[in-house]
Amino acid sequence: VAVAAAGGAAAAAAPVEEKTEFDVVLTEAGAQKINVIKEVRAITGLGLKEAKDLVEAAPKPVKEAVSKADADKFKAQLEAAGAKV
């Protein structure tokens, strides 16, 4: 996990090689926080309290080291709920 976090920071600084793993990071919950919490629970499998804590502590990673397709899907779900990703 530490490698994925370090790789994400390095790739953001100098995107030379094509990334195969992506992190989905919630930057802001927006006005529809309840809907965002529901989506975070659906994506992560977290309990209500854990999902609420994650949303309120934004910016936080929701999912780490996922494929581009999954990252795009999760991003779309969170943005549809009103979050900024």
Backbone as a printed PyTorch tensor [residue, N CA C, xyz], in Angstrom:
tensor([[[  0.8300,  -1.1900,   0.0000],
         [  0.0000,   0.0000,   0.0000],
         [  0.8680,   1.2460,   0.0000]],

        [[  1.9590,   1.2230,   0.7440],
         [  2.8560,   2.3720,   0.7710],
         [  3.4470,   2.6290,  -0.6120]],

        [[  3.6920,   1.5730,  -1.3580],
         [  4.2360,   1.7190,  -2.7030],
         [  3.2200,   2.4090,  -3.6040]],

        [[  1.9480,   2.0490,  -3.4880],
         [  0.9160,   2.6610,  -4.3220],
         [  0.7910,   4.1450,  -4.0150]],

        [[  0.8610,   4.5160,  -2.7410],
         [  0.7480,   5.9200,  -2.3660],
         [  1.9470,   6.7040,  -2.8830]],

        [[  3.1380,   6.1590,  -2.7290],
         [  4.3330,   6.8350,  -3.2110],
         [  4.3240,   6.9080,  -4.7350]],

        [[  3.8860,   5.8500,  -5.3870],
         [  3.8160,   5.8370,  -6.8400],
         [  2.8320,   6.8630,  -7.3580]],

        [[  1.7280,   7.0490,  -6.6640],
         [  0.7290,   8.0280,  -7.0700],
         [  1.2810,   9.4370,  -7.0030]],

        [[  2.0320,   9.7430,  -5.9590],
         [  2.6140,  11.0700,  -5.8130],
         [  3.6820,  11.3060,  -6.8740]],

        [[  4.4990,  10.3140,  -7.1430],
         [  5.5500,  10.4530,  -8.1420],
         [  4.9540,  10.5840,  -9.5410]],

        [[  3.9200,   9.8170,  -9.8250],
         [  3.2990,   9.8650, -11.1430],
         [  2.6190,  11.2120, -11.3750]],

        [[  2.0720,  11.8040, -10.3220],
         [  1.4340,  13.1040, -10.4600],
         [  2.4800,  14.1790, -10.7530]],

        [[  3.6630,  14.0350, -10.1870],
         [  4.7110,  15.0220, -10.3850],
         [  5.3400,  14.9060, -11.7760]],

        [[  5.5530,  13.6820, -12.2550],
         [  6.2040,  13.4810, -13.5440],
         [  5.5600,  12.3060, -14.2780]],

        [[  4.4660,  12.5550, -15.0070],
         [  3.7750,  11.4590, -15.7020],
         [  4.5190,  11.0200, -16.9600]],

        [[  5.5520,  10.2110, -16.7870],
         [  6.3600,   9.7520, -17.9110],
         [  5.8290,   8.4240, -18.4340]],

        [[  5.6160,   7.4630, -17.5460],
         [  5.1070,   6.1630, -17.9560],
         [  3.6010,   6.1140, -17.7340]],

        [[  2.9300,   5.3030, -18.5060],
         [  1.4820,   5.1990, -18.3890],
         [  1.1160,   4.4640, -17.1100]],

        [[  0.2020,   5.0580, -16.3590],
         [ -0.2120,   4.4570, -15.0970],
         [ -1.1850,   3.3120, -15.3570]],

        [[ -1.0770,   2.2820, -14.5450],
         [ -2.0170,   1.1690, -14.6410],
         [ -2.8980,   1.0970, -13.4070]],

        [[ -2.4940,   1.7830, -12.3390],
         [ -3.2910,   1.8080, -11.1140],
         [ -3.5980,   3.2560, -10.7690]],

        [[ -4.8230,   3.4730, -10.3240],
         [ -5.2680,   4.8250, -10.0400],
         [ -5.8890,   4.8840,  -8.6510]],

        [[ -5.7920,   6.0600,  -8.0290],
         [ -6.4320,   6.3000,  -6.7410],
         [ -7.6340,   7.2050,  -6.9800]],

        [[ -8.7460,   6.8830,  -6.3540],
         [ -9.9350,   7.7270,  -6.4160],
         [ -9.9400,   8.5390,  -5.1280]],

        [[ -9.7440,   9.8600,  -5.2440],
         [ -9.6160,  10.7180,  -4.0740],
         [-10.7970,  11.6780,  -4.0210]],

        [[-11.5260,  11.6340,  -2.9210],
         [-12.6310,  12.5580,  -2.6810],
         [-12.0380,  13.8740,  -2.2140]],

        [[-12.2370,  14.9570,  -2.9630],
         [-11.6750,  16.2450,  -2.5760],
         [-12.6720,  17.0960,  -1.8050]],

        [[-13.9710,  16.9110,  -2.0870],
         [-14.9960,  17.6930,  -1.3940],
         [-16.3310,  16.9680,  -1.4950]],

        [[-17.0850,  16.9750,  -0.3940],
         [-18.3670,  16.2770,  -0.3750],
         [-19.4530,  17.0470,  -1.1170]],

        [[-19.3690,  18.3650,  -1.1330],
         [-20.4010,  19.1560,  -1.7850],
         [-21.6490,  19.2790,  -0.9270]],

        [[-22.7260,  19.7800,  -1.5140],
         [-23.9590,  20.0400,  -0.7770],
         [-24.7570,  18.7740,  -0.4860]],

        [[-24.5640,  17.7310,  -1.2740],
         [-25.3340,  16.4890,  -1.1330],
         [-24.5460,  15.4480,  -0.3340]],

        [[-24.1200,  15.8140,   0.8730],
         [-23.2320,  14.9440,   1.6500],
         [-23.8420,  13.5780,   1.9280]],

        [[-25.1270,  13.5050,   2.1830],
         [-25.7710,  12.2150,   2.4780],
         [-25.6730,  11.2890,   1.2720]],

        [[-25.9190,  11.8210,   0.0760],
         [-25.8020,  11.0050,  -1.1360],
         [-24.3630,  10.5520,  -1.3640]],

        [[-23.4160,  11.4280,  -1.0690],
         [-22.0000,  11.0810,  -1.2280],
         [-21.6290,   9.9670,  -0.2530]],

        [[-22.1020,  10.0580,   0.9850],
         [-21.8360,   9.0090,   1.9800],
         [-22.3980,   7.6770,   1.4940]],

        [[-23.5940,   7.6900,   0.9230],
         [-24.1940,   6.4550,   0.3960],
         [-23.3260,   5.8520,  -0.7060]],

        [[-22.8180,   6.6830,  -1.6030],
         [-21.9680,   6.1850,  -2.6880],
         [-20.6450,   5.6530,  -2.1520]],

        [[-20.0670,   6.3460,  -1.1750],
         [-18.8110,   5.8750,  -0.5750],
         [-19.0310,   4.5100,   0.0600]],

        [[-20.1580,   4.3300,   0.7360],
         [-20.4670,   3.0280,   1.3440],
         [-20.5990,   1.9530,   0.2690]],

        [[-21.2660,   2.2850,  -0.8340],
         [-21.4650,   1.3070,  -1.9080],
         [-20.1320,   0.9230,  -2.5580]],

        [[-19.2470,   1.8900,  -2.7220],
         [-17.9680,   1.6460,  -3.3880],
         [-17.0000,   0.8930,  -2.4820]],

        [[-16.9500,   1.2890,  -1.2120],
         [-15.9180,   0.7570,  -0.3180],
         [-16.3730,  -0.3990,   0.5510]],

        [[-17.6780,  -0.4950,   0.8050],
         [-18.1680,  -1.5130,   1.7270],
         [-18.0140,  -1.0980,   3.1790]],

        [[-17.6890,   0.1690,   3.4220],
         [-17.5400,   0.6610,   4.7890],
         [-18.8950,   0.7670,   5.4710]],

        [[-18.8740,   0.8020,   6.7820],
         [-20.0820,   1.0410,   7.5560],
         [-20.4550,   2.5120,   7.4910]],

        [[-21.6080,   2.8510,   8.0320],
         [-22.1030,   4.2270,   7.9730],
         [-21.1440,   5.2050,   8.6470]],

        [[-20.7070,   4.9010,   9.8480],
         [-19.8260,   5.8140,  10.5800],
         [-18.4940,   5.9920,   9.8560]],

        [[-17.9160,   4.8960,   9.3750],
         [-16.6300,   4.9780,   8.6870],
         [-16.7450,   5.7950,   7.3980]],

        [[-17.8210,   5.5760,   6.6480],
         [-18.0310,   6.3240,   5.4030],
         [-18.2450,   7.8040,   5.7010]],

        [[-19.0160,   8.1080,   6.7400],
         [-19.2720,   9.4970,   7.1280],
         [-17.9660,  10.1730,   7.5380]],

        [[-17.1490,   9.4790,   8.3320],
         [-15.8620,  10.0330,   8.7560],
         [-14.9600,  10.3000,   7.5570]],

        [[-14.9410,   9.3860,   6.5940],
         [-14.1170,   9.5570,   5.4000],
         [-14.5750,  10.7850,   4.6090]],

        [[-15.8820,  10.9260,   4.4150],
         [-16.4240,  12.0500,   3.6430],
         [-16.1320,  13.3710,   4.3490]],

        [[-16.3010,  13.4050,   5.6660],
         [-16.0880,  14.6470,   6.4060],
         [-14.6130,  15.0130,   6.5110]],

        [[-13.7200,  14.0530,   6.3260],
         [-12.2830,  14.3050,   6.4230],
         [-11.6580,  14.6080,   5.0610]],

        [[-12.4830,  14.8370,   4.0330],
         [-11.9680,  15.0840,   2.6820],
         [-10.9670,  16.2350,   2.7120]],

        [[ -9.9190,  16.2000,   1.9040],
         [ -9.6300,  15.2270,   0.8510],
         [ -9.0490,  13.9240,   1.3910]],

        [[ -9.6280,  12.8320,   0.9480],
         [ -9.2260,  11.4910,   1.3730],
         [ -9.3670,  10.5290,   0.2030]],

        [[ -8.4950,   9.5190,   0.1260],
         [ -8.6770,   8.4940,  -0.9060],
         [ -9.8560,   7.5860,  -0.5750]],

        [[-10.7020,   7.3390,  -1.5680],
         [-11.8370,   6.4350,  -1.3920],
         [-11.4030,   5.0230,  -1.7640]],

        [[-10.7420,   4.8830,  -2.8940],
         [-10.1990,   3.5990,  -3.3530],
         [ -8.7980,   3.8590,  -3.8820]],

        [[ -7.8970,   2.9280,  -3.6180],
         [ -6.5190,   3.0690,  -4.0790],
         [ -6.1310,   1.8830,  -4.9490]],

        [[ -5.2650,   2.1570,  -5.9140],
         [ -4.6920,   1.1300,  -6.7880],
         [ -5.7650,   0.3260,  -7.5230]],

        [[ -6.6940,   1.0550,  -8.1660],
         [ -7.7320,   0.3920,  -8.9650],
         [ -7.4460,   0.6530, -10.4430]],

        [[ -8.0750,  -0.1290, -11.3080],
         [ -7.8780,   0.0480, -12.7490],
         [ -8.4920,   1.3680, -13.2020]],

        [[ -8.0930,   1.8300, -14.3800],
         [ -8.6290,   3.0840, -14.9170],
         [-10.1400,   2.9930, -15.1030]],

        [[-10.6300,   1.8600, -15.5770],
         [-12.0700,   1.6900, -15.7880],
         [-12.8250,   1.8070, -14.4640]],

        [[-12.3230,   1.1340, -13.4250],
         [-12.9730,   1.2240, -12.1160],
         [-12.8770,   2.6380, -11.5580]],

        [[-11.7180,   3.2660, -11.7060],
         [-11.5390,   4.6270, -11.2020],
         [-12.5190,   5.5810, -11.8790]],

        [[-12.6750,   5.4540, -13.1960],
         [-13.6200,   6.3090, -13.9210],
         [-15.0500,   6.0510, -13.4620]],

        [[-15.3890,   4.7840, -13.2330],
         [-16.7380,   4.4280, -12.7870],
         [-17.0150,   5.0160, -11.4000]],

        [[-16.0720,   4.8510, -10.4710],
         [-16.2470,   5.3710,  -9.1150],
         [-16.3200,   6.8940,  -9.1270]],

        [[-15.4920,   7.5180,  -9.9630],
         [-15.4990,   8.9780, -10.0780],
         [-16.8650,   9.4580, -10.5620]],

        [[-17.4090,   8.7950, -11.5700],
         [-18.7180,   9.1750, -12.1030],
         [-19.8060,   9.0060, -11.0440]],

        [[-19.7560,   7.9100, -10.2790],
         [-20.7500,   7.6770,  -9.2280],
         [-20.6850,   8.7760,  -8.1710]],

        [[-19.4840,   9.1200,  -7.7420],
         [-19.3290,  10.1370,  -6.7030],
         [-19.7390,  11.5150,  -7.2100]],

        [[-19.3750,  11.8350,  -8.4500],
         [-19.7510,  13.1350,  -9.0050],
         [-21.2560,  13.2340,  -9.2090]],

        [[-21.9000,  12.1350,  -9.5870],
         [-23.3560,  12.1370,  -9.7440],
         [-24.0430,  12.3870,  -8.4000]],

        [[-23.3900,  11.9750,  -7.3140],
         [-23.9470,  12.1850,  -5.9780],
         [-23.6650,  13.5990,  -5.4690]],

        [[-22.8400,  14.3660,  -6.1900],
         [-22.5720,  15.7460,  -5.8110],
         [-21.1780,  16.0020,  -5.2710]],

        [[-20.3140,  15.0000,  -5.2820],
         [-18.9630,  15.1620,  -4.7420],
         [-18.0120,  15.7050,  -5.7990]],

        [[-16.8850,  16.2230,  -5.3340],
         [-15.7950,  16.6050,  -6.2290],
         [-14.6970,  15.5820,  -6.0340]],

        [[-14.2460,  15.0010,  -7.1600],
         [-13.2570,  13.9200,  -7.1070],
         [-12.0330,  14.3190,  -7.8980]]])
